Amino acid sequence: MAAMRNSTRAGFDRDLQALQDDLLMMGSMVQKAIFKALDGLKNRDLSISRQVIAEDDLIDRKRFMIEDRCIDLIATQQPLAKDLRAIITVLHISVELERMGDYAEGLAKISLRMGEQPPLKPLIDIPRMAEKATEMLRRALDSLVRQDVALARDVCASDDEVDELYTQVYHELLLYMAQDPKTIERATFLLWAAHDIERIADRATNVAERVIYLVTGKLSELNAGRY
Amino acid sequence: MAQPQATGQQQTERTNGAQPVNGMQFGIDVKPGMIDVVPDEEARLIVRNVHAYYGEAHAVKDITFAMRSRKVTAIIGPSGCGKSTLLRCMNRMHEEQRAARVEGQIILDGENIYDRSVDPVLVRRRIGMVFQKPNPFPTMSIADNVLAGYKLNRVRAGKGDLAERCEVALRRAALWDEVKDQLNRPGTDLSGGQQQRLCIARSLAVDPEILLMDEPCSALDPLATARIEDLVKELSQEITVVIVTHNMQQAARVSDMTAFMLLGRMIEYGPTTDMFTTPRDERTEAYITGRFG
């Protein structure tokens, strides 16, 4: 982000780089939280689910730490142009990541509510959705590091695939509920889980949109998904 | 060197093939983009292909742009980039220096102020100037300072008219309330910020249409600076203001349009918000983010 130019503001450039590094670390924490939450859900491992809930505090704290540093840099460095966009971008992305962490926590809570009962059906599409959503997040953060607008646009386009899977899961679960009302509660849990993952993918597109803003200065809504 | 860039939406609005009047009016080859930043009907002062020299030194190189009517235009750039020289060209002050000369045109109301038939004194009455260091006349009272330009311009007026003009000018310069009971005290008794506002009042007393300000706050503390900045914004409701400043934050705060100069050339010109968030030229970006200069 802070392309190390032959700079008279080397200290500020270092601060911007450190800020980006922290954001990437937060991104990695969120990715791990999603993987673990899904692991707990899929394998009915309630201890992992509890761990995800506890660790969400760390993500929240990281977000506030990043926000504080952004405010400090704005106050002390009076950033302009790309420096200003870089800090605003980090601020926004940190909020998106924090919300993704909340969705991971949501998945863990669903797992706890499901308790000891087995899942309604073997989980196939939901893990596929999660895989795609986390991949979108990984590529969105990659586009930030590389300042690659094409890659960021590509991330936004991938959201359609997650939406399609969600539609598929939704109809399948409705069918279960229609056929046997006794499955309604367990089907609803899975529907919630699919919805949380679908929202994670939406947030990943928001991250990508911010990268486009950082590079071009243009704010645009590229998340034209169905949900 | 890359072509100068113009920031903003103006380019897309000229798609009907119509040539901008500014560019065609005098049959002069104008850099595409730079002058189109300001729509013809909003252009108050037009600088066209202006070069300025100090003897052999070429300080301002082929600058073309237009200042918007009743808006604040800031000119920024590193020391020695020619911004103050350009400003002084705008009211024919540059030529007052030894071996200094100007080429090109500066158009006010369709008339080139460098035309042989134009009286520089009248130009300076219509285009006032405020300098870096407050420079009230040391032997004059506050009131006489305000009216100095007015009297020097040999304008005839009665005593009552003069008193009224003095008050109006001081009010417009946001100084009246502070000095109304001490109009006969020397202008140099005032604080730095007050002296600068006195100089602004002196410029305003002759009813200029355009006010040029050459780093007007560089000798002032933050509070006095804030007062001048407020004043600049207020004045721009009535007149066109051009301000040269080293202070990027000040340019961002007070101006509607910003021009960036480097090595005598204008690199980029556009709406201030665009210039400070998404400049198009990497040299502008490097300068305003403090990477050089």
Interface residues (C-beta under 8 A of the other chain):
Chain A: R5 N6 S7 T8 R9 F12 Q78 P79 L80 A81 K82 D83 L84 R85 T216 G217 K218
Chain B: M248 Q249 A252 F276 T277 T278 P279 T284 E285 A286 I288 T289 G290 R291 F292
